[in-house]
Amino acid sequence: MSKRLSTIARQEVLRLAAQGLGDGEIAVRVGCSRPTVARVRARETLPVFQQMAKSPATEQIKLQVLL
């Protein structure tokens, strides 16, 4: 059974990803599997883009483009 990554480990995954490291290198440095790194990155970045797409500012930009 796999254990869950701590909050600090998840933050480290995201920090290393922001520096441009690949999933394999991040997995080695953090001490988890490459699929775990991919899941953390997908889980933490997708909601940000979904929130941006639904924000009032984005809707206003869409209207300005249409006009």
N, C-alpha and C positions, 0 to 999 in steps of 0.2 A: 504494500500500500504506500502510495506516495504522500509525502507531507506537504503542507501548503507553504508557500514562500511568505516570509515575514514582510511587513510593510516596508521595512528598510531595504530588503532584498529587491522588492518590486521597484522601489525608487531607484535603486542602483541599476537595475535593468534599463529603466527609462533614461537615466543619465548617460549610460554607456551607449545606448542606441542614439541618443541625440548627438553624441560625439562621432557617430558614423560607424561604429563597430558592427560587425555582422552577428547574427544570432548564435553561431557556433562559438565565437570568441567570447561573447557575453556569457554564454552558458558555462564556459570553462572558468571565467573570472568569478561569477556569482556562485557557482557550485550547484547548478541545476541542469536539466536537459534542454536541448535546443527547442523541442516543441513547447516546453514551458515558457521559454523566452518569447516565442512567437505568440502564445496565448496572452501573456502579460501585455505585450505591445499592442495586440489587436484590441484587447479589452480596455486598455487605458486611452488609446487614441481615437477609437471609433466614436465614443460618446461626445467628444469635443467637436468633431465634425458634424455630428447630428445636431448638437445644440446650436452650432453656428448656422446651419441651414434653416433652423426654425426661429432664429432671433429676429426681432422687429427691424434691426438695422439691415439684415440681409434682405428682408422683404422690401424695405425702402429702396435699396440699391437695385433690386429687380425692377421696381416700378420706374426708377429713373432711367434704366436701360431701355425699357419699353417706350418711354416718352421720347 
